[in-house]
Every structure is written in C-alpha cells, then in structure tokens.
C-alpha cells in the first residue's frame, strides 16, 4: 500500500519539499510535525495512514523537540495514552533546556 501525502499537509511539513517526502522513510518527521502543529484533519490523516503501533513506537523511539508543553501532554496522555515513565518530556518540549549527554 502506498501512502499519498495530501496537499493540505504542505503547511505542516514546511521544512521539506512535500513532493520529495517519502511517507515511509520520513514517518518520524511527518508524525511529529502533525502532532506538534496540525489540526484535527491532519491528526485523522495520521491515524488513517499509520497503525497505532507505528505511531506510538515512532513517538517513543524518535523524539522531536518541537512540542509546546500543552501539545506534548495532549499527544502523550490523550492521543497515545503513554505513561509518564515511558517518555521524558525534556526530549520533546521546545521550552525545556537541552539535554547534553
């Protein structure tokens, strides 16, 4: 099954050419951008085109520091129902200080 990116995602996926985005290879970028900046139509598209497991695993294993604290909490607790001990919000919330390892 091939995933087609709708044109209404162009404003959400602004940092890349939408015609060059590969929905499989760029899954992490797409999911995080939509969760951080998208609306209901964008969220519905993500859940229609990726499985719940793909979305959850991508969110957990490939954090992106793009979220406001409010949007992060909504995605973590409401959309994905991920317990607090599974993810560290410092890796996601853009207003939190960077973590240097």
Secondary structure, DSSP 8 states (H G I E B T S, - for coil): ------GGGTTTSTTS-GGG--TTTTHHHHHHHHHHH--HHHHHHHHHHS-HHHHHHHHHHS--S-B-HHHHHIIIIIIS---TTT--GGGTBTTS-----
